[in-house]
Amino acid sequence: MQRETSNDSFLEYGSVYRHPIAQERPELIHQKMVAITRRYVSQFYCFNCDTYLEVQSGIGVVLVSHTTDTRDVKEFAMNRFIHIRPNVYFAIISTTQRLEYDLYAESNYSLHATDFPSQYEFLAVLPRIEIQKILGYYYRIRTPNYCFRGEHHEFFEFTYVDTGELETEVDGVLYHLKEKDIMIYGPGQFHTQYTDSEHSASYITVLFDMRNLTPVEQEIWYDALINRVFHYDQKINALIKAFVRESTTGIPYMNSLMLCLLTEIVIRLLQGTYASPMNQTASTVHQSAMDELFERIIAYIDENIYDPLTIPEICEHFSLSRSALQLLFKNSVDQSPKKYINDKKLERSCQMLLENRYTISEISLRLGYSSIHYFSKSFNLKYHMSPSEFVKQNLQNSG
């Protein structure tokens, strides 16, 4: 959160006061000032006497420092009446379109308008990442030996591997995506997608446009987002699950929320490129341990997906209470363990249906459902079609 000039940490630079200064005081001079929005600041004022700033309109931030080193600069949200101590460097930035303020100083003042050796970057709360439009979003299920020969287009394409493994070639470079991996293709990048003879793949594709990027933003964001595989991250995984759930609700503002979720996913991916393992706090170490435990549990579920898994069995295997298991799944995927297991069984049933080796009754039995009726009902609730309709639709698409 921002600190205000009324905060105790501002006292080494100045203070705030309650009542405006009487303009007829002869020992003070008065000047009306205007501040604008700026991202980079190099020039700071430094008076040898007490200085008083009184905001008349607008909202702003005061930058203060005891030295000309930008690393020592501190930011404070401005209260209306501010006193700056002598020999403190300060600069005013407007966070509204314009900020007007009165400046008072002693009549025998001495002012140094100082250019710092390096510029200070003020990071205003602005939408630096703006996804303008989602052009399409699909859940794709591919059998072994699937091959998409490739394309390029003038928008971004997000790929998240839900299950299985996927090969992709981007501008002549081969990448291997495993379960929970993410890759983003940039505008103009030629890319292919295929599965090998041993693996199928279920993955999410989202096509989207970002606002026109400046050359600097293109260089920074392209380097961070494209030509790389992002591996499993608990927060991002939960956001993707929320995106998928939201895409099927049909309620008002669904599309706006999908844009927000996709924007947060992209921001989290960008933030991850700046993470430093040397700066882990105790809380992040604990979170890493929880993430590792969760990964072991979902690996155990995958390995035993054909068995009638029960929650007590999982709790006993990992020495967890039922409430601890519920909380772990809530924090990781925003689902109950029971729903997660059922979703996984249904995803596996899709693969089995496409393999065309088993009847619907056999699939229901192999996945541990109590009856074919319960299996069909669960399948319909998740995919909004019956298992037989799913097979028919995919046969038509492949034909």
Salt bridges, closest charged atoms under 4 A:
GLU12 OE1 - HIS66 NE2 3.05
GLU27 OE2 - ARG25 NE 2.80
ASP50 OD1 - HIS83 NE2 2.77
ASP69 OD2 - ARG71 NH2 2.87
GLU100 OE2 - ARG98 NE 2.89
ASP102 OD1 - HIS30 NE2 3.17
ASP102 OD1 - LYS32 NZ 3.27
GLU121 OE2 - ARG39 NH2 2.64
GLU130 OE2 - ARG211 NE 3.04
GLU151 OE2 - HIS153 NE2 3.75
GLU157 OE1 - HIS153 NE2 2.81
GLU157 OE1 - HIS191 NE2 3.04
ASP162 OD1 - LYS180 NZ 3.37
ASP162 OD1 - LYS241 NZ 3.32
GLU165 OE1 - HIS176 NE2 2.84
GLU165 OE2 - HIS199 NE2 3.61
GLU167 OE2 - HIS176 ND1 2.53
GLU179 OE2 - LYS344 NZ 3.75
ASP181 OD1 - HIS231 ND1 2.98
ASP196 OD1 - HIS199 ND1 2.98
GLU217 OE2 - ARG211 NH2 2.96
GLU264 OE2 - ARG268 NH2 3.35
ASP334 OD2 - ARG245 NH2 3.11
ASP334 OD1 - LYS330 NZ 2.65
ASP343 OD2 - LYS339 NZ 2.98
ASP343 OD1 - LYS382 NZ 3.95
GLU347 OE1 - LYS344 NZ 3.51
GLU355 OE1 - ARG357 NH1 3.90
